[in-house]
Amino acid sequence: LPEHGHRGNEMTLILRGSYSDASGVYRTGDVADLDEDIEHQPVADPVEGCICLIAVEGRLKFKSRVARLVQPFTGF
């Protein structure tokens, strides 16, 4: 995902594989519980990939102009 912040909390449950960001590495079974003060850019493991379930309270706040332009079409 592009670098982003949050409007509210974001909870991510890693179902398979892993991802990493500035706060660490999250593996299968881990839960990342992030609040609106966190900005990050999750990167899926290049070999395993990452399948996760994400619940957010509000829309994401993307940093890049391109991500903000396509946001209305993706629903993120």
Phi and psi in radians as a Rosetta constraint file:
Dihedral C 1 N 2 CA 2 C 2 CIRCULARHARMONIC -1.135 0.35
Dihedral N 2 CA 2 C 2 N 3 CIRCULARHARMONIC 2.795 0.35
Dihedral C 2 N 3 CA 3 C 3 CIRCULARHARMONIC -1.038 0.35
Dihedral N 3 CA 3 C 3 N 4 CIRCULARHARMONIC 2.364 0.35
Dihedral C 3 N 4 CA 4 C 4 CIRCULARHARMONIC -2.726 0.35
Dihedral N 4 CA 4 C 4 N 5 CIRCULARHARMONIC 2.847 0.35
Dihedral C 4 N 5 CA 5 C 5 CIRCULARHARMONIC -2.018 0.35
Dihedral N 5 CA 5 C 5 N 6 CIRCULARHARMONIC -2.950 0.35
Dihedral C 5 N 6 CA 6 C 6 CIRCULARHARMONIC -2.346 0.35
Dihedral N 6 CA 6 C 6 N 7 CIRCULARHARMONIC 2.598 0.35
Dihedral C 6 N 7 CA 7 C 7 CIRCULARHARMONIC -1.856 0.35
Dihedral N 7 CA 7 C 7 N 8 CIRCULARHARMONIC 1.404 0.35
Dihedral C 7 N 8 CA 8 C 8 CIRCULARHARMONIC 1.944 0.35
Dihedral N 8 CA 8 C 8 N 9 CIRCULARHARMONIC -2.962 0.35
Dihedral C 8 N 9 CA 9 C 9 CIRCULARHARMONIC -1.478 0.35
Dihedral N 9 CA 9 C 9 N 10 CIRCULARHARMONIC 2.719 0.35
Dihedral C 9 N 10 CA 10 C 10 CIRCULARHARMONIC -2.315 0.35
Dihedral N 10 CA 10 C 10 N 11 CIRCULARHARMONIC 2.205 0.35
Dihedral C 10 N 11 CA 11 C 11 CIRCULARHARMONIC -2.055 0.35
Dihedral N 11 CA 11 C 11 N 12 CIRCULARHARMONIC 2.296 0.35
Dihedral C 11 N 12 CA 12 C 12 CIRCULARHARMONIC -2.215 0.35
Dihedral N 12 CA 12 C 12 N 13 CIRCULARHARMONIC 2.180 0.35
Dihedral C 12 N 13 CA 13 C 13 CIRCULARHARMONIC -1.835 0.35
Dihedral N 13 CA 13 C 13 N 14 CIRCULARHARMONIC 2.126 0.35
Dihedral C 13 N 14 CA 14 C 14 CIRCULARHARMONIC -1.464 0.35
Dihedral N 14 CA 14 C 14 N 15 CIRCULARHARMONIC 2.013 0.35
Dihedral C 14 N 15 CA 15 C 15 CIRCULARHARMONIC -1.552 0.35
Dihedral N 15 CA 15 C 15 N 16 CIRCULARHARMONIC -0.610 0.35
Dihedral C 15 N 16 CA 16 C 16 CIRCULARHARMONIC -2.752 0.35
Dihedral N 16 CA 16 C 16 N 17 CIRCULARHARMONIC 2.453 0.35
Dihedral C 16 N 17 CA 17 C 17 CIRCULARHARMONIC 1.417 0.35
Dihedral N 17 CA 17 C 17 N 18 CIRCULARHARMONIC -2.601 0.35
Dihedral C 17 N 18 CA 18 C 18 CIRCULARHARMONIC -2.814 0.35
Dihedral N 18 CA 18 C 18 N 19 CIRCULARHARMONIC 2.883 0.35
Dihedral C 18 N 19 CA 19 C 19 CIRCULARHARMONIC -2.494 0.35
Dihedral N 19 CA 19 C 19 N 20 CIRCULARHARMONIC 2.822 0.35
Dihedral C 19 N 20 CA 20 C 20 CIRCULARHARMONIC -2.312 0.35
Dihedral N 20 CA 20 C 20 N 21 CIRCULARHARMONIC 2.712 0.35
Dihedral C 20 N 21 CA 21 C 21 CIRCULARHARMONIC -2.650 0.35
Dihedral N 21 CA 21 C 21 N 22 CIRCULARHARMONIC -2.965 0.35
Dihedral C 21 N 22 CA 22 C 22 CIRCULARHARMONIC -1.074 0.35
Dihedral N 22 CA 22 C 22 N 23 CIRCULARHARMONIC -0.394 0.35
Dihedral C 22 N 23 CA 23 C 23 CIRCULARHARMONIC -1.570 0.35
Dihedral N 23 CA 23 C 23 N 24 CIRCULARHARMONIC -0.149 0.35
Dihedral C 23 N 24 CA 24 C 24 CIRCULARHARMONIC 2.489 0.35
Dihedral N 24 CA 24 C 24 N 25 CIRCULARHARMONIC -2.848 0.35
Dihedral C 24 N 25 CA 25 C 25 CIRCULARHARMONIC -1.979 0.35
Dihedral N 25 CA 25 C 25 N 26 CIRCULARHARMONIC 2.335 0.35
Dihedral C 25 N 26 CA 26 C 26 CIRCULARHARMONIC -2.034 0.35
Dihedral N 26 CA 26 C 26 N 27 CIRCULARHARMONIC 2.209 0.35
Dihedral C 26 N 27 CA 27 C 27 CIRCULARHARMONIC -2.030 0.35
Dihedral N 27 CA 27 C 27 N 28 CIRCULARHARMONIC 3.024 0.35
Dihedral C 27 N 28 CA 28 C 28 CIRCULARHARMONIC -0.794 0.35
Dihedral N 28 CA 28 C 28 N 29 CIRCULARHARMONIC 2.213 0.35
Dihedral C 28 N 29 CA 29 C 29 CIRCULARHARMONIC 1.627 0.35
Dihedral N 29 CA 29 C 29 N 30 CIRCULARHARMONIC -0.290 0.35
Dihedral C 29 N 30 CA 30 C 30 CIRCULARHARMONIC -1.304 0.35
Dihedral N 30 CA 30 C 30 N 31 CIRCULARHARMONIC 2.690 0.35
Dihedral C 30 N 31 CA 31 C 31 CIRCULARHARMONIC -2.155 0.35
Dihedral N 31 CA 31 C 31 N 32 CIRCULARHARMONIC 2.176 0.35
Dihedral C 31 N 32 CA 32 C 32 CIRCULARHARMONIC -1.725 0.35
Dihedral N 32 CA 32 C 32 N 33 CIRCULARHARMONIC 2.100 0.35
Dihedral C 32 N 33 CA 33 C 33 CIRCULARHARMONIC -2.006 0.35
Dihedral N 33 CA 33 C 33 N 34 CIRCULARHARMONIC 1.782 0.35
Dihedral C 33 N 34 CA 34 C 34 CIRCULARHARMONIC -1.974 0.35
Dihedral N 34 CA 34 C 34 N 35 CIRCULARHARMONIC 2.521 0.35
Dihedral C 34 N 35 CA 35 C 35 CIRCULARHARMONIC -1.859 0.35
Dihedral N 35 CA 35 C 35 N 36 CIRCULARHARMONIC -3.080 0.35
Dihedral C 35 N 36 CA 36 C 36 CIRCULARHARMONIC -1.271 0.35
Dihedral N 36 CA 36 C 36 N 37 CIRCULARHARMONIC -0.098 0.35
Dihedral C 36 N 37 CA 37 C 37 CIRCULARHARMONIC -1.491 0.35
Dihedral N 37 CA 37 C 37 N 38 CIRCULARHARMONIC -0.173 0.35
Dihedral C 37 N 38 CA 38 C 38 CIRCULARHARMONIC -1.624 0.35
Dihedral N 38 CA 38 C 38 N 39 CIRCULARHARMONIC 2.350 0.35
Dihedral C 38 N 39 CA 39 C 39 CIRCULARHARMONIC -2.094 0.35
Dihedral N 39 CA 39 C 39 N 40 CIRCULARHARMONIC 2.352 0.35
Dihedral C 39 N 40 CA 40 C 40 CIRCULARHARMONIC -2.704 0.35
Dihedral N 40 CA 40 C 40 N 41 CIRCULARHARMONIC 2.955 0.35
Dihedral C 40 N 41 CA 41 C 41 CIRCULARHARMONIC -2.359 0.35
Dihedral N 41 CA 41 C 41 N 42 CIRCULARHARMONIC 1.613 0.35
Dihedral C 41 N 42 CA 42 C 42 CIRCULARHARMONIC -1.131 0.35
Dihedral N 42 CA 42 C 42 N 43 CIRCULARHARMONIC 2.377 0.35
Dihedral C 42 N 43 CA 43 C 43 CIRCULARHARMONIC -2.204 0.35
Dihedral N 43 CA 43 C 43 N 44 CIRCULARHARMONIC 2.095 0.35
Dihedral C 43 N 44 CA 44 C 44 CIRCULARHARMONIC -1.169 0.35
Dihedral N 44 CA 44 C 44 N 45 CIRCULARHARMONIC 2.606 0.35
Dihedral C 44 N 45 CA 45 C 45 CIRCULARHARMONIC -0.986 0.35
Dihedral N 45 CA 45 C 45 N 46 CIRCULARHARMONIC 2.273 0.35
Dihedral C 45 N 46 CA 46 C 46 CIRCULARHARMONIC -1.164 0.35
Dihedral N 46 CA 46 C 46 N 47 CIRCULARHARMONIC -0.370 0.35
Dihedral C 46 N 47 CA 47 C 47 CIRCULARHARMONIC -1.694 0.35
Dihedral N 47 CA 47 C 47 N 48 CIRCULARHARMONIC -0.930 0.35
Dihedral C 47 N 48 CA 48 C 48 CIRCULARHARMONIC -1.434 0.35
Dihedral N 48 CA 48 C 48 N 49 CIRCULARHARMONIC -0.487 0.35
Dihedral C 48 N 49 CA 49 C 49 CIRCULARHARMONIC 1.325 0.35
Dihedral N 49 CA 49 C 49 N 50 CIRCULARHARMONIC -2.906 0.35
Dihedral C 49 N 50 CA 50 C 50 CIRCULARHARMONIC -2.693 0.35
Dihedral N 50 CA 50 C 50 N 51 CIRCULARHARMONIC 2.221 0.35
Dihedral C 50 N 51 CA 51 C 51 CIRCULARHARMONIC -2.030 0.35
Dihedral N 51 CA 51 C 51 N 52 CIRCULARHARMONIC 2.163 0.35
Dihedral C 51 N 52 CA 52 C 52 CIRCULARHARMONIC -2.504 0.35
Dihedral N 52 CA 52 C 52 N 53 CIRCULARHARMONIC 2.812 0.35
Dihedral C 52 N 53 CA 53 C 53 CIRCULARHARMONIC -1.921 0.35
Dihedral N 53 CA 53 C 53 N 54 CIRCULARHARMONIC 2.152 0.35
Dihedral C 53 N 54 CA 54 C 54 CIRCULARHARMONIC -2.083 0.35
Dihedral N 54 CA 54 C 54 N 55 CIRCULARHARMONIC 2.305 0.35
Dihedral C 54 N 55 CA 55 C 55 CIRCULARHARMONIC -2.113 0.35
Dihedral N 55 CA 55 C 55 N 56 CIRCULARHARMONIC 2.220 0.35
Dihedral C 55 N 56 CA 56 C 56 CIRCULARHARMONIC -2.200 0.35
Dihedral N 56 CA 56 C 56 N 57 CIRCULARHARMONIC 2.575 0.35
Dihedral C 56 N 57 CA 57 C 57 CIRCULARHARMONIC -1.438 0.35
Dihedral N 57 CA 57 C 57 N 58 CIRCULARHARMONIC -0.527 0.35
Dihedral C 57 N 58 CA 58 C 58 CIRCULARHARMONIC -2.499 0.35
Dihedral N 58 CA 58 C 58 N 59 CIRCULARHARMONIC 3.123 0.35
Dihedral C 58 N 59 CA 59 C 59 CIRCULARHARMONIC -1.176 0.35
Dihedral N 59 CA 59 C 59 N 60 CIRCULARHARMONIC 2.676 0.35
Dihedral C 59 N 60 CA 60 C 60 CIRCULARHARMONIC -1.311 0.35
Dihedral N 60 CA 60 C 60 N 61 CIRCULARHARMONIC 2.675 0.35
Dihedral C 60 N 61 CA 61 C 61 CIRCULARHARMONIC -1.924 0.35
Dihedral N 61 CA 61 C 61 N 62 CIRCULARHARMONIC 1.648 0.35
Dihedral C 61 N 62 CA 62 C 62 CIRCULARHARMONIC -1.321 0.35
Dihedral N 62 CA 62 C 62 N 63 CIRCULARHARMONIC 2.539 0.35
Dihedral C 62 N 63 CA 63 C 63 CIRCULARHARMONIC -1.431 0.35
Dihedral N 63 CA 63 C 63 N 64 CIRCULARHARMONIC -0.724 0.35
Dihedral C 63 N 64 CA 64 C 64 CIRCULARHARMONIC -1.404 0.35
Dihedral N 64 CA 64 C 64 N 65 CIRCULARHARMONIC 2.552 0.35
Dihedral C 64 N 65 CA 65 C 65 CIRCULARHARMONIC -1.089 0.35
Dihedral N 65 CA 65 C 65 N 66 CIRCULARHARMONIC -0.736 0.35
Dihedral C 65 N 66 CA 66 C 66 CIRCULARHARMONIC -1.081 0.35
Dihedral N 66 CA 66 C 66 N 67 CIRCULARHARMONIC -0.786 0.35
Dihedral C 66 N 67 CA 67 C 67 CIRCULARHARMONIC -1.085 0.35
Dihedral N 67 CA 67 C 67 N 68 CIRCULARHARMONIC -0.690 0.35
Dihedral C 67 N 68 CA 68 C 68 CIRCULARHARMONIC -1.159 0.35
Dihedral N 68 CA 68 C 68 N 69 CIRCULARHARMONIC -0.599 0.35
Dihedral C 68 N 69 CA 69 C 69 CIRCULARHARMONIC -1.191 0.35
Dihedral N 69 CA 69 C 69 N 70 CIRCULARHARMONIC -0.645 0.35
Dihedral C 69 N 70 CA 70 C 70 CIRCULARHARMONIC -1.562 0.35
Dihedral N 70 CA 70 C 70 N 71 CIRCULARHARMONIC -0.165 0.35
Dihedral C 70 N 71 CA 71 C 71 CIRCULARHARMONIC -0.926 0.35
Dihedral N 71 CA 71 C 71 N 72 CIRCULARHARMONIC -0.774 0.35
Dihedral C 71 N 72 CA 72 C 72 CIRCULARHARMONIC -1.069 0.35
Dihedral N 72 CA 72 C 72 N 73 CIRCULARHARMONIC -0.437 0.35
Dihedral C 72 N 73 CA 73 C 73 CIRCULARHARMONIC -1.538 0.35
Dihedral N 73 CA 73 C 73 N 74 CIRCULARHARMONIC -0.319 0.35
Dihedral C 73 N 74 CA 74 C 74 CIRCULARHARMONIC -1.725 0.35
Dihedral N 74 CA 74 C 74 N 75 CIRCULARHARMONIC -0.376 0.35
Dihedral C 74 N 75 CA 75 C 75 CIRCULARHARMONIC 1.458 0.35
Dihedral N 75 CA 75 C 75 N 76 CIRCULARHARMONIC 0.070 0.35
